[in-house]
Amino acid sequence: MTVLLGLMLLIALAAIGRDSRVLPFHGTCAAACVSAIGYGAPALTALILLPLLNGAGWMMLRRHTGWRAGDLRARRAAQQAASLAVCASIALLLLTALAATPGLPVLICIGIVFSGLCAASLPMPLMQLTGLLSALNGLLLMGAHRQSWALVLGAALVWIGLLALGRWLMPRLAWLRTDSTSHG
């Protein structure tokens, strides 16, 4: 169980700076963790929701994944920002481990949430949205572990709301970005 959660934390750290193509893998690994650490109805709900929500997220956001087509300077800046976000996520997790001892599964779930929130600080809108969705995956995982219906259902509702907002907002942000590069 701990090895699977540790692997999920490494996957969450590796997902920082990635676009929506990482969502199905992230959701499947989180569902595998739920099957190892969760039991009861909230865990079963999270086990079903994680692959479904992440698959839907990838399908709705996959046409916006062409961010690597930019110039080399923009890609390098995005990579540097992603590496800073990984370092910040690790530092937050270590500070949490020093400040409180919630137990290893909860600490790793907190680390997954922190990695998603640190990914939300990146400059690209698609990376920000993917980071927030990954953080919600961590909340679903924690809700399954803690047997919390409120956490599972709340995270699922916020996941659906963010996905709807992202589907509506991403084409507008892409249009704004191409418009600003053509005039400047």
C-alpha positions as CSV (number, residue, x, y, z in Angstrom):
1,M,0.0,0.0,0.0
2,T,2.7,2.5,0.9
3,V,4.8,1.6,-2.2
4,L,1.7,2.3,-4.4
5,L,1.0,5.6,-2.7
6,G,4.7,6.6,-3.0
7,L,4.6,5.7,-6.7
8,M,1.4,7.9,-7.0
9,L,3.3,10.8,-5.3
10,L,6.2,10.4,-7.8
11,I,3.7,10.4,-10.7
12,A,2.0,13.5,-9.3
13,L,5.4,15.3,-9.1
14,A,6.2,14.2,-12.6
15,A,2.9,15.5,-13.8
16,I,3.8,19.0,-12.9
17,G,4.4,21.0,-16.1
18,R,2.5,18.5,-18.2
19,D,-0.7,19.2,-20.2
20,S,-3.9,17.2,-20.1
21,R,-2.4,14.1,-21.7
22,V,-1.3,13.1,-18.2
23,L,-4.8,13.0,-16.8
24,P,-5.9,9.5,-17.7
25,F,-2.6,8.0,-16.3
26,H,-2.9,10.1,-13.2
27,G,-6.5,9.1,-12.6
28,T,-5.8,5.4,-13.2
29,C,-2.9,5.4,-10.8
30,A,-5.1,7.2,-8.2
31,A,-7.8,4.6,-8.7
32,A,-5.3,1.8,-8.1
33,C,-4.3,3.6,-4.9
34,V,-7.9,3.8,-3.8
35,S,-8.3,0.1,-4.4
36,A,-5.4,-0.5,-2.1
37,I,-6.2,1.9,0.8
38,G,-9.9,2.5,0.6
39,Y,-12.9,0.5,1.6
40,G,-16.7,1.1,1.8
41,A,-19.0,3.2,-0.4
42,P,-17.0,6.4,-0.6
43,A,-13.9,4.5,-1.8
44,L,-16.0,2.6,-4.4
45,T,-17.4,5.9,-5.6
46,A,-13.9,7.4,-5.8
47,L,-12.7,4.3,-7.6
48,I,-15.4,4.7,-10.2
49,L,-15.1,8.5,-10.5
50,L,-11.3,8.8,-10.8
51,P,-10.9,7.1,-14.2
52,L,-14.2,8.5,-15.6
53,L,-13.5,12.1,-14.6
54,N,-9.8,12.0,-15.8
55,G,-10.8,10.3,-19.1
56,A,-13.5,13.0,-19.7
57,G,-11.0,15.7,-18.8
58,W,-8.5,14.4,-21.3
59,M,-11.1,14.1,-24.0
60,M,-12.4,17.6,-23.5
61,L,-9.0,19.3,-23.2
62,R,-6.9,17.2,-25.7
63,R,-7.3,19.7,-28.5
64,H,-5.5,22.3,-26.5
65,T,-2.3,20.3,-25.9
66,G,-0.2,21.9,-28.6
67,W,1.7,24.2,-26.2
68,R,5.1,22.7,-27.2
69,A,4.9,24.3,-30.6
70,G,6.1,27.6,-29.2
71,D,9.6,29.0,-29.4
72,L,12.5,27.5,-27.5
73,R,12.6,30.4,-25.0
74,A,9.0,29.9,-24.0
75,R,9.5,26.1,-23.6
76,R,12.6,26.6,-21.5
77,A,10.8,29.2,-19.2
78,A,8.0,26.7,-18.8
79,Q,10.4,23.9,-17.9
80,Q,12.2,26.2,-15.3
81,A,8.8,27.1,-13.8
82,A,7.9,23.4,-13.6
83,S,11.1,22.5,-11.8
84,L,10.5,25.3,-9.3
85,A,7.0,24.0,-8.7
86,V,8.4,20.5,-8.1
87,C,10.8,21.9,-5.6
88,A,8.1,23.9,-3.9
89,S,5.9,20.9,-3.7
90,I,8.6,18.8,-2.1
91,A,9.4,21.6,0.4
92,L,5.7,21.9,1.4
93,L,5.4,18.1,1.9
94,L,8.5,18.1,4.1
95,L,7.3,21.0,6.1
96,T,3.9,19.2,6.6
97,A,5.7,16.1,7.7
98,L,7.7,18.0,10.2
99,A,4.8,20.0,11.5
100,A,2.3,17.2,11.9
101,T,2.2,13.5,11.8
102,P,-1.1,12.6,10.2
103,G,0.0,9.1,9.1
104,L,1.8,8.1,6.0
105,P,-1.2,7.5,3.7
106,V,-2.7,10.9,4.6
107,L,0.7,12.6,4.3
108,I,1.1,11.2,0.8
109,C,-2.4,12.3,-0.2
110,I,-1.5,15.8,1.1
111,G,1.6,15.6,-1.1
112,I,-0.4,14.8,-4.1
113,V,-2.7,17.8,-3.4
114,F,0.3,20.0,-2.9
115,S,1.9,18.9,-6.2
116,G,-1.3,19.8,-8.0
117,L,-1.6,23.2,-6.3
118,C,2.1,23.9,-7.1
119,A,1.4,23.0,-10.7
120,A,-1.5,25.5,-10.7
121,S,1.1,28.2,-10.2
122,L,2.6,27.6,-13.7
123,P,2.3,30.3,-16.3
124,M,0.4,28.2,-19.0
125,P,-3.4,28.1,-18.5
126,L,-3.7,24.4,-19.6
127,M,-1.0,23.4,-17.1
128,Q,-2.8,25.4,-14.4
129,L,-6.0,23.6,-15.1
130,T,-4.3,20.2,-15.2
131,G,-2.6,20.9,-11.9
132,L,-5.9,21.9,-10.2
133,L,-7.6,18.7,-11.6
134,S,-4.6,16.7,-10.3
135,A,-5.0,18.3,-6.9
136,L,-8.7,17.3,-6.9
137,N,-7.6,13.7,-7.7
138,G,-5.6,13.8,-4.5
139,L,-8.6,15.1,-2.6
140,L,-10.7,12.2,-4.0
141,L,-8.0,9.8,-2.9
142,M,-7.9,11.3,0.6
143,G,-11.7,11.1,0.8
144,A,-11.6,7.5,-0.2
145,H,-9.0,6.8,2.5
146,R,-10.8,8.7,5.2
147,Q,-14.3,7.4,4.3
148,S,-15.5,11.0,3.9
149,W,-18.6,11.3,1.6
150,A,-18.3,15.1,1.9
151,L,-14.8,15.1,0.6
152,V,-15.4,12.7,-2.2
153,L,-18.6,14.4,-3.4
154,G,-17.3,17.9,-2.9
155,A,-14.1,17.1,-4.9
156,A,-16.1,15.4,-7.6
157,L,-18.4,18.4,-8.0
158,V,-15.5,20.9,-8.1
159,W,-13.7,18.6,-10.6
160,I,-16.8,18.7,-12.9
161,G,-17.1,22.5,-12.4
162,L,-13.5,23.1,-13.2
163,L,-13.7,20.9,-16.3
164,A,-16.7,22.7,-17.6
165,L,-15.0,26.1,-16.9
166,G,-11.9,24.8,-18.6
167,R,-13.8,23.6,-21.7
168,W,-15.5,27.0,-22.0
169,L,-12.4,29.1,-21.1
170,M,-9.5,27.3,-22.9
171,P,-10.5,28.2,-26.5
172,R,-10.9,31.9,-25.4
173,L,-7.4,31.8,-23.8
174,A,-5.9,30.2,-26.8
175,W,-7.5,32.8,-29.1
176,L,-6.2,35.6,-26.8
177,R,-2.7,34.2,-26.9
178,T,-2.6,33.9,-30.7
179,D,-4.0,37.4,-31.0
180,S,-1.4,38.9,-28.7
181,T,1.5,37.2,-30.5
182,S,0.4,38.4,-33.9
183,H,0.2,42.0,-32.8
184,G,3.3,42.2,-30.7
